[in-house]
């Protein structure tokens, strides 16, 4: 006899994901990341990038997610005019990967 796999009801998972506790933990992690990213930006003389860093919270719409799961998020965002070029580089500008390096340091 083959075991019957347990498939939880999507609404239970969504309720858990939307809980205040999950949102709090996501926000706290972003709060830990923000000063690390700012420090790296200022060390790289990317003052405009560092000054533009902030935390953005919300809920993903669930359009692409299996079973339409709407998940909360808390992100550190840089919205300076040159943020993308600063992070990933261009043909004229070397990439700095400030946010990527901050995430790596957060894991240490």
Secondary structure, DSSP 8 states (H G I E B T S, - for coil): ---------HHHHHHHHTSHHHHHHHHHHHHHHHHHHHHHHHHTT-HHHHHHEEEEEEE---SSSGGG---EEEEEEE-STTHHHHHH--SSS----HHHHHHHHHH-
